[in-house]
């Protein structure tokens, strides 16, 4: 039963809002065949310059429908900007912002890739240490093998004809 009471209370609370919205629509129609400035003093009104009508702005839709008023004739907020120019201007500004955002992202990514970070530097240092250790081990093993070859007389001289020169 409590949800039903809440629903009734909500309906009673919204009733004055609905009545006020009907009054506002009536307020907009009274400025028909007058001036654009008078119509647009009320922010809920839309002025149609071609038919000189003042109508309530259709808030459920972003743009006024064509049967209400053409975009090039529709005025809202100020009389000197029509919806067609507003859409073009907003598109240009939005596109410019998107391009600027893309350029900024590309620039940031390029700068980050040029400068190696700490992980890359650490990995390079470790790679270099491993390479140096491997070369040391390789040189040590070569000297051991050469020592064993000398011990057993298997050492290969660099020039095999050197022993015949004396």
C-alpha atoms as one frame of an Amber mdcrd trajectory, in Angstrom:
protein
   0.000   0.000   0.000   2.931   2.335   0.653   4.027   2.308  -3.042   0.503
   3.321  -4.076   0.586   6.273  -1.686   3.961   7.342  -3.065   2.625   7.169
  -6.607  -0.375   9.309  -5.702   1.844  11.830  -3.924   4.121  12.019  -6.976
   1.144  12.539  -9.292  -0.194  15.338  -7.076   3.249  16.952  -6.952   3.618
  16.879 -10.750   0.105  18.189 -11.462   1.034  21.882 -10.945   4.037  21.428
 -13.249   1.822  20.067 -16.028  -0.657  22.932 -15.597   2.211  25.463 -15.649
   3.553  23.911 -18.873   0.137  24.407 -20.497   0.127  28.037 -19.322   3.583
  28.590 -20.824   2.389  27.245 -24.170  -0.432  29.726 -24.021   2.051  32.480
 -23.212   4.083  31.645 -26.319   1.095  31.737 -28.667   0.102  35.223 -27.507
   3.290  36.658 -29.092   2.391  35.418 -32.593   2.463  38.229 -35.213   4.518
  40.400 -32.851   8.306  40.792 -32.753  10.971  38.156 -32.294  12.403  39.954
 -29.251   9.049  39.871 -27.438   8.621  36.164 -28.176  12.112  35.179 -27.068
  11.871  36.950 -23.722  10.337  33.656 -22.591  13.065  30.983 -22.888  10.526
  28.252 -23.590   9.355  29.949 -26.786  10.567  29.472 -30.364  10.141  32.186
 -33.014   9.462  31.159 -36.597  10.509  34.106 -38.790   8.862  32.876 -42.006
   5.373  32.558 -40.497   5.896  35.136 -37.697   4.607  32.598 -35.179   5.710
  32.203 -31.588   5.368  28.587 -30.450   6.512  26.508 -27.515   9.949  24.964
 -28.086   9.629  21.156 -28.482  11.880  20.137 -25.578  11.503  16.404 -26.279
  13.393  16.857 -29.550  16.751  18.532 -30.031  15.774  20.333 -33.220  12.324
  21.670 -34.019  10.489  19.514 -36.572  10.091  20.855 -40.113   6.293  20.964
 -39.836   6.631  23.352 -36.884   9.219  25.654 -38.518  12.087  25.359 -41.022
  15.566  25.420 -39.515  16.610  28.552 -41.413  13.591  30.424 -40.019  13.677
  29.090 -36.449  15.064  31.385 -33.738  15.603  30.487 -30.100  17.416  32.440
 -27.412  18.484  35.295 -29.708  16.886  36.623 -32.867  20.059  36.979 -34.945
  21.039  33.255 -34.982  18.975  30.694 -36.860  19.197  26.959 -36.218  20.861
  26.238 -39.552  23.777  28.577 -38.783  23.898  27.252 -35.219  24.230  23.646
 -36.433  26.983  24.577 -38.892  28.882  26.590 -36.285  28.572  23.833 -33.668
  29.765  21.247 -36.217  32.809  23.340 -37.123  33.691  23.960 -33.473  33.154
  20.290 -32.573  35.220  19.080 -35.534  38.018  21.515 -34.678  38.039  20.301
 -31.071  38.189  16.667 -32.205  41.078  17.392 -34.577  42.941  19.282 -31.847
  42.386  16.401 -29.432  43.696  13.923 -32.015  46.783  16.044 -32.711  47.485
  16.382 -28.988  47.175  12.619 -28.509  49.533  11.949 -31.429  52.090  14.460
 -30.143  52.011  12.983 -26.653  52.435   9.452 -28.005  55.392  10.505 -30.191
  57.151  12.250 -27.315  56.668   9.243 -25.093  58.058   6.845 -27.701  61.187
   8.982 -28.279  62.084   9.077 -24.612  62.808   5.605 -23.239  61.209   4.966
 -19.913  62.839   3.420 -16.841  61.788  -0.129 -17.708  63.353   0.095 -21.169
  66.568   1.546 -19.753  66.774  -1.180 -17.085  66.179  -3.903 -19.682  68.931
  -2.458 -21.915  71.389  -2.358 -18.990  70.593  -5.976 -18.093  71.031  -7.028
 -21.724  74.418  -5.323 -21.859  75.520  -6.977 -18.587  74.501 -10.398 -19.922
  76.408  -9.787 -23.156  79.570  -8.767 -21.285  79.327 -11.819 -18.972  78.841
 -14.103 -21.973  81.926 -12.690 -23.696  83.943 -13.110 -20.484  82.806 -16.742
 -20.191  83.602 -17.341 -23.855  87.129 -15.909 -23.448  87.657 -17.976 -20.258
  86.547 -21.178 -21.982  88.824 -20.449 -24.950  91.812 -19.971 -22.655  91.011
 -23.276 -20.831  90.733 -25.139 -24.102  93.981 -23.628 -25.377  95.710 -24.613
 -22.115  94.504 -28.212 -22.431  95.627 -28.343 -26.075  99.128 -27.093 -25.108
  99.315 -29.639 -22.303  98.640 -32.527 -24.680 100.440 -31.039 -27.665  97.306
 -30.419 -29.716  97.726 -26.675 -29.836  97.259 -25.340 -33.320  99.587 -22.521
 -34.177  98.292 -19.602 -36.121 100.843 -20.126 -38.896 101.496 -23.890 -39.484
 104.735 -23.152 -41.448 106.304 -21.145 -38.629 108.164 -24.235 -37.231 109.934
 -24.830 -40.594 111.411 -21.350 -40.771 114.128 -22.013 -38.121
